[in-house]
Amino acid sequence: MTNMPATPNYLRYGGAEKSTFEMSSEELEQAAQSILRRAKEKAFSKGRPIHFMKDGIVMSEYPDGRIEPAKKD
């Protein structure tokens, strides 16, 4: 691991003004939910799925609400 200076991570899509290091667990959860909601809105508005891991499997969630294992294309 390289010796890179630690810089605070700011949550861009959630609109957080605080460093993640300064947030309480409730604030982090709220910011994460906001980011997820915005990512879904953006992807789904274009008819695209979002992808996430569940039990070590890459899953796809589609705008129509279907959730299934991601297909290798």
N, CA, C and O atoms as CSV, one atom per row, in Angstrom:
chain,resi,resn,atom,element,x,y,z
A,1,MET,N,N,0.850,-1.181,0.000
A,1,MET,CA,C,0.000,0.000,0.000
A,1,MET,C,C,0.893,1.241,0.000
A,1,MET,O,O,1.878,1.305,0.735
A,2,THR,N,N,0.547,2.205,-0.814
A,2,THR,CA,C,1.358,3.418,-0.892
A,2,THR,C,C,1.022,4.358,0.244
A,2,THR,O,O,-0.056,4.282,0.833
A,3,ASN,N,N,1.947,5.240,0.544
A,3,ASN,CA,C,1.733,6.220,1.603
A,3,ASN,C,C,1.115,7.479,1.018
A,3,ASN,O,O,1.792,8.491,0.839
A,4,MET,N,N,-0.155,7.407,0.728
A,4,MET,CA,C,-0.868,8.558,0.192
A,4,MET,C,C,-1.472,9.336,1.351
A,4,MET,O,O,-1.920,8.742,2.332
A,5,PRO,N,N,-1.487,10.649,1.248
A,5,PRO,CA,C,-2.099,11.433,2.334
A,5,PRO,C,C,-3.590,11.153,2.421
A,5,PRO,O,O,-4.267,11.019,1.402
A,6,ALA,N,N,-4.091,11.066,3.633
A,6,ALA,CA,C,-5.524,10.835,3.828
A,6,ALA,C,C,-6.284,12.118,3.542
A,6,ALA,O,O,-6.016,13.155,4.150
A,7,THR,N,N,-7.221,12.051,2.629
A,7,THR,CA,C,-8.066,13.203,2.331
A,7,THR,C,C,-9.505,12.804,2.581
A,7,THR,O,O,-9.876,11.656,2.338
A,8,PRO,N,N,-10.312,13.713,3.054
A,8,PRO,CA,C,-11.707,13.363,3.334
A,8,PRO,C,C,-12.467,13.034,2.055
A,8,PRO,O,O,-12.236,13.634,1.005
A,9,ASN,N,N,-13.370,12.078,2.163
A,9,ASN,CA,C,-14.243,11.721,1.046
A,9,ASN,C,C,-15.558,12.450,1.221
A,9,ASN,O,O,-16.212,12.325,2.256
A,10,TYR,N,N,-15.944,13.204,0.218
A,10,TYR,CA,C,-17.222,13.886,0.257
A,10,TYR,C,C,-18.186,13.146,-0.637
A,10,TYR,O,O,-17.828,12.747,-1.746
A,11,LEU,N,N,-19.396,12.958,-0.174
A,11,LEU,CA,C,-20.404,12.231,-0.932
A,11,LEU,C,C,-21.024,13.184,-1.940
A,11,LEU,O,O,-21.804,14.063,-1.573
A,12,ARG,N,N,-20.679,13.011,-3.207
A,12,ARG,CA,C,-21.079,13.949,-4.244
A,12,ARG,C,C,-22.571,13.945,-4.529
A,12,ARG,O,O,-23.219,14.990,-4.466
A,13,TYR,N,N,-23.117,12.788,-4.840
A,13,TYR,CA,C,-24.502,12.726,-5.278
A,13,TYR,C,C,-25.486,12.954,-4.145
A,13,TYR,O,O,-26.625,13.348,-4.394
A,14,GLY,N,N,-25.077,12.718,-2.915
A,14,GLY,CA,C,-25.977,12.910,-1.791
A,14,GLY,C,C,-26.060,14.355,-1.341
A,14,GLY,O,O,-26.921,14.704,-0.533
A,15,GLY,N,N,-25.180,15.196,-1.850
A,15,GLY,CA,C,-25.198,16.596,-1.483
A,15,GLY,C,C,-24.643,16.865,-0.100
A,15,GLY,O,O,-24.931,17.907,0.490
A,16,ALA,N,N,-23.851,15.944,0.427
A,16,ALA,CA,C,-23.306,16.111,1.770
A,16,ALA,C,C,-22.256,17.215,1.784
A,16,ALA,O,O,-21.443,17.325,0.866
A,17,GLU,N,N,-22.283,18.008,2.806
A,17,GLU,CA,C,-21.317,19.088,2.958
A,17,GLU,C,C,-20.207,18.698,3.927
A,17,GLU,O,O,-19.172,19.361,3.993
A,18,LYS,N,N,-20.425,17.626,4.673
A,18,LYS,CA,C,-19.461,17.188,5.676
A,18,LYS,C,C,-18.560,16.093,5.118
A,18,LYS,O,O,-18.910,15.399,4.163
A,19,SER,N,N,-17.419,15.963,5.723
A,19,SER,CA,C,-16.547,14.830,5.458
A,19,SER,C,C,-17.222,13.585,6.025
A,19,SER,O,O,-17.926,13.654,7.032
A,20,THR,N,N,-17.002,12.446,5.370
A,20,THR,CA,C,-17.571,11.202,5.884
A,20,THR,C,C,-17.015,10.879,7.266
A,20,THR,O,O,-17.662,10.185,8.051
A,21,PHE,N,N,-15.815,11.382,7.568
A,21,PHE,CA,C,-15.222,11.150,8.883
A,21,PHE,C,C,-15.958,11.915,9.982
A,21,PHE,O,O,-15.872,11.545,11.153
A,22,GLU,N,N,-16.678,12.972,9.621
A,22,GLU,CA,C,-17.391,13.797,10.594
A,22,GLU,C,C,-18.846,13.387,10.749
A,22,GLU,O,O,-19.536,13.900,11.629
A,23,MET,N,N,-19.330,12.467,9.909
A,23,MET,CA,C,-20.739,12.074,9.928
A,23,MET,C,C,-21.007,10.999,10.973
A,23,MET,O,O,-20.171,10.137,11.243
A,24,SER,N,N,-22.194,11.081,11.546
A,24,SER,CA,C,-22.641,10.009,12.435
A,24,SER,C,C,-23.102,8.848,11.555
A,24,SER,O,O,-23.250,9.001,10.342
A,25,SER,N,N,-23.323,7.705,12.165
A,25,SER,CA,C,-23.787,6.552,11.379
A,25,SER,C,C,-25.153,6.842,10.756
A,25,SER,O,O,-25.437,6.370,9.656
A,26,GLU,N,N,-25.987,7.599,11.430
A,26,GLU,CA,C,-27.302,7.962,10.878
A,26,GLU,C,C,-27.150,8.870,9.655
A,26,GLU,O,O,-27.860,8.705,8.663
A,27,GLU,N,N,-26.223,9.827,9.730
A,27,GLU,CA,C,-25.981,10.721,8.599
A,27,GLU,C,C,-25.420,9.958,7.408
A,27,GLU,O,O,-25.796,10.225,6.266
A,28,LEU,N,N,-24.519,9.005,7.666
A,28,LEU,CA,C,-23.955,8.190,6.591
A,28,LEU,C,C,-25.045,7.361,5.912
A,28,LEU,O,O,-25.088,7.274,4.685
A,29,GLU,N,N,-25.911,6.762,6.699
A,29,GLU,CA,C,-27.002,5.954,6.142
A,29,GLU,C,C,-27.934,6.829,5.305
A,29,GLU,O,O,-28.356,6.426,4.221
A,30,GLN,N,N,-28.250,7.999,5.792
A,30,GLN,CA,C,-29.119,8.925,5.072
A,30,GLN,C,C,-28.473,9.345,3.742
A,30,GLN,O,O,-29.143,9.395,2.710
A,31,ALA,N,N,-27.181,9.644,3.775
A,31,ALA,CA,C,-26.474,10.028,2.553
A,31,ALA,C,C,-26.424,8.854,1.570
A,31,ALA,O,O,-26.597,9.052,0.367
A,32,ALA,N,N,-26.190,7.639,2.067
A,32,ALA,CA,C,-26.135,6.454,1.198
A,32,ALA,C,C,-27.480,6.222,0.523
A,32,ALA,O,O,-27.528,5.903,-0.665
A,33,GLN,N,N,-28.559,6.374,1.255
A,33,GLN,CA,C,-29.894,6.191,0.681
A,33,GLN,C,C,-30.184,7.247,-0.386
A,33,GLN,O,O,-30.806,6.951,-1.406
A,34,SER,N,N,-29.738,8.460,-0.150
A,34,SER,CA,C,-29.921,9.543,-1.118
A,34,SER,C,C,-29.146,9.257,-2.397
A,34,SER,O,O,-29.655,9.465,-3.499
A,35,ILE,N,N,-27.914,8.779,-2.247
A,35,ILE,CA,C,-27.088,8.449,-3.412
A,35,ILE,C,C,-27.723,7.322,-4.201
A,35,ILE,O,O,-27.788,7.390,-5.429
A,36,LEU,N,N,-28.194,6.284,-3.520
A,36,LEU,CA,C,-28.835,5.154,-4.198
A,36,LEU,C,C,-30.085,5.610,-4.947
A,36,LEU,O,O,-30.304,5.215,-6.092
A,37,ARG,N,N,-30.901,6.436,-4.303
A,37,ARG,CA,C,-32.127,6.926,-4.944
A,37,ARG,C,C,-31.800,7.709,-6.218
A,37,ARG,O,O,-32.442,7.518,-7.251
A,38,ARG,N,N,-30.809,8.580,-6.138
A,38,ARG,CA,C,-30.440,9.391,-7.310
A,38,ARG,C,C,-29.839,8.536,-8.420
A,38,ARG,O,O,-30.108,8.774,-9.598
A,39,ALA,N,N,-29.032,7.550,-8.060
A,39,ALA,CA,C,-28.443,6.658,-9.071
A,39,ALA,C,C,-29.539,5.885,-9.787
A,39,ALA,O,O,-29.503,5.740,-11.009
A,40,LYS,N,N,-30.518,5.384,-9.027
A,40,LYS,CA,C,-31.641,4.662,-9.640
A,40,LYS,C,C,-32.424,5.579,-10.568
A,40,LYS,O,O,-32.734,5.203,-11.698
A,41,GLU,N,N,-32.742,6.776,-10.100
A,41,GLU,CA,C,-33.508,7.719,-10.922
A,41,GLU,C,C,-32.798,7.990,-12.247
A,41,GLU,O,O,-33.426,7.985,-13.306
A,42,LYS,N,N,-31.506,8.223,-12.184
A,42,LYS,CA,C,-30.742,8.544,-13.391
A,42,LYS,C,C,-30.693,7.356,-14.345
A,42,LYS,O,O,-30.953,7.511,-15.538
A,43,ALA,N,N,-30.360,6.170,-13.831
A,43,ALA,CA,C,-30.264,4.979,-14.681
A,43,ALA,C,C,-31.634,4.591,-15.236
A,43,ALA,O,O,-31.778,4.338,-16.432
A,44,PHE,N,N,-32.619,4.546,-14.372
A,44,PHE,CA,C,-33.949,4.103,-14.799
A,44,PHE,C,C,-34.583,5.071,-15.791
A,44,PHE,O,O,-35.331,4.646,-16.671
A,45,SER,N,N,-34.296,6.368,-15.665
A,45,SER,CA,C,-34.856,7.338,-16.610
A,45,SER,C,C,-34.320,7.114,-18.020
A,45,SER,O,O,-34.932,7.531,-19.003
A,46,LYS,N,N,-33.160,6.446,-18.105
A,46,LYS,CA,C,-32.565,6.127,-19.411
A,46,LYS,C,C,-32.852,4.686,-19.821
A,46,LYS,O,O,-32.344,4.216,-20.839
A,47,GLY,N,N,-33.670,3.979,-19.027
A,47,GLY,CA,C,-34.010,2.598,-19.328
A,47,GLY,C,C,-32.901,1.609,-19.016
A,47,GLY,O,O,-32.916,0.485,-19.517
A,48,ARG,N,N,-31.948,2.008,-18.202
A,48,ARG,CA,C,-30.804,1.155,-17.873
A,48,ARG,C,C,-30.957,0.561,-16.473
A,48,ARG,O,O,-31.586,1.164,-15.604
A,49,PRO,N,N,-30.380,-0.621,-16.258
A,49,PRO,CA,C,-30.423,-1.202,-14.913
A,49,PRO,C,C,-29.303,-0.644,-14.034
A,49,PRO,O,O,-28.361,-0.021,-14.524
A,50,ILE,N,N,-29.424,-0.877,-12.745
A,50,ILE,CA,C,-28.307,-0.633,-11.834
A,50,ILE,C,C,-27.776,-2.005,-11.443
A,50,ILE,O,O,-28.502,-2.997,-11.514
A,51,HIS,N,N,-26.525,-2.065,-11.034
A,51,HIS,CA,C,-25.895,-3.329,-10.668
A,51,HIS,C,C,-25.372,-3.229,-9.244
A,51,HIS,O,O,-24.883,-2.183,-8.815
A,52,PHE,N,N,-25.484,-4.339,-8.520
A,52,PHE,CA,C,-25.002,-4.393,-7.145
A,52,PHE,C,C,-24.652,-5.837,-6.805
A,52,PHE,O,O,-25.037,-6.768,-7.513
A,53,MET,N,N,-23.919,-6.005,-5.715
A,53,MET,CA,C,-23.541,-7.343,-5.255
A,53,MET,C,C,-24.488,-7.800,-4.165
A,53,MET,O,O,-24.851,-7.034,-3.273
A,54,LYS,N,N,-24.885,-9.067,-4.252
A,54,LYS,CA,C,-25.703,-9.676,-3.207
A,54,LYS,C,C,-25.211,-11.103,-3.028
A,54,LYS,O,O,-25.262,-11.903,-3.963
A,55,ASP,N,N,-24.743,-11.418,-1.850
A,55,ASP,CA,C,-24.215,-12.753,-1.550
A,55,ASP,C,C,-23.144,-13.169,-2.549
A,55,ASP,O,O,-23.083,-14.332,-2.948
A,56,GLY,N,N,-22.297,-12.221,-2.955
A,56,GLY,CA,C,-21.200,-12.510,-3.859
A,56,GLY,C,C,-21.587,-12.641,-5.322
A,56,GLY,O,O,-20.756,-13.022,-6.146
A,57,ILE,N,N,-22.831,-12.333,-5.659
A,57,ILE,CA,C,-23.319,-12.431,-7.041
A,57,ILE,C,C,-23.681,-11.039,-7.529
A,57,ILE,O,O,-24.353,-10.287,-6.822
A,58,VAL,N,N,-23.238,-10.686,-8.743
A,58,VAL,CA,C,-23.601,-9.397,-9.326
A,58,VAL,C,C,-25.054,-9.487,-9.791
A,58,VAL,O,O,-25.417,-10.352,-10.588
A,59,MET,N,N,-25.865,-8.585,-9.279
A,59,MET,CA,C,-27.295,-8.550,-9.603
A,59,MET,C,C,-27.609,-7.301,-10.416
A,59,MET,O,O,-26.908,-6.293,-10.324
A,60,SER,N,N,-28.657,-7.380,-11.203
A,60,SER,CA,C,-29.146,-6.234,-11.975
A,60,SER,C,C,-30.568,-5.927,-11.538
A,60,SER,O,O,-31.404,-6.824,-11.433
A,61,GLU,N,N,-30.834,-4.646,-11.283
A,61,GLU,CA,C,-32.197,-4.199,-10.995
A,61,GLU,C,C,-32.632,-3.328,-12.159
A,61,GLU,O,O,-31.960,-2.356,-12.507
A,62,TYR,N,N,-33.764,-3.684,-12.758
A,62,TYR,CA,C,-34.262,-3.011,-13.951
A,62,TYR,C,C,-35.348,-1.996,-13.606
A,62,TYR,O,O,-35.949,-2.066,-12.534
A,63,PRO,N,N,-35.600,-1.049,-14.519
A,63,PRO,CA,C,-36.613,-0.027,-14.265
A,63,PRO,C,C,-38.009,-0.592,-13.956
A,63,PRO,O,O,-38.800,0.059,-13.274
A,64,ASP,N,N,-38.314,-1.803,-14.458
A,64,ASP,CA,C,-39.628,-2.386,-14.195
A,64,ASP,C,C,-39.699,-3.110,-12.852
A,64,ASP,O,O,-40.728,-3.696,-12.516
A,65,GLY,N,N,-38.599,-3.073,-12.078
A,65,GLY,CA,C,-38.582,-3.672,-10.755
A,65,GLY,C,C,-37.980,-5.064,-10.692
A,65,GLY,O,O,-37.749,-5.581,-9.599
A,66,ARG,N,N,-37.719,-5.686,-11.844
A,66,ARG,CA,C,-37.097,-7.016,-11.849
A,66,ARG,C,C,-35.701,-6.939,-11.261
A,66,ARG,O,O,-34.953,-5.992,-11.505
A,67,ILE,N,N,-35.370,-7.955,-10.481
A,67,ILE,CA,C,-34.007,-8.100,-9.958
A,67,ILE,C,C,-33.583,-9.525,-10.289
A,67,ILE,O,O,-34.251,-10.489,-9.916
A,68,GLU,N,N,-32.454,-9.643,-11.001
A,68,GLU,CA,C,-31.969,-10.970,-11.383
A,68,GLU,C,C,-30.454,-10.929,-11.521
A,68,GLU,O,O,-29.861,-9.855,-11.622
A,69,PRO,N,N,-29.826,-12.111,-11.524
A,69,PRO,CA,C,-28.373,-12.127,-11.713
A,69,PRO,C,C,-27.992,-11.448,-13.026
A,69,PRO,O,O,-28.675,-11.596,-14.040
A,70,ALA,N,N,-26.886,-10.699,-12.988
A,70,ALA,CA,C,-26.419,-9.992,-14.184
A,70,ALA,C,C,-26.035,-11.000,-15.247
A,70,ALA,O,O,-25.498,-12.067,-14.952
A,71,LYS,N,N,-26.320,-10.643,-16.490
A,71,LYS,CA,C,-25.984,-11.495,-17.623
A,71,LYS,C,C,-24.648,-11.063,-18.188
A,71,LYS,O,O,-24.356,-9.870,-18.275
A,72,LYS,N,N,-23.846,-12.028,-18.570
A,72,LYS,CA,C,-22.565,-11.733,-19.219
A,72,LYS,C,C,-22.827,-11.594,-20.709
A,72,LYS,O,O,-23.201,-12.562,-21.370
A,73,ASP,N,N,-22.632,-10.401,-21.235
A,73,ASP,CA,C,-22.834,-10.169,-22.680
A,73,ASP,C,C,-21.529,-10.006,-23.386
A,73,ASP,O,O,-21.505,-9.804,-24.600
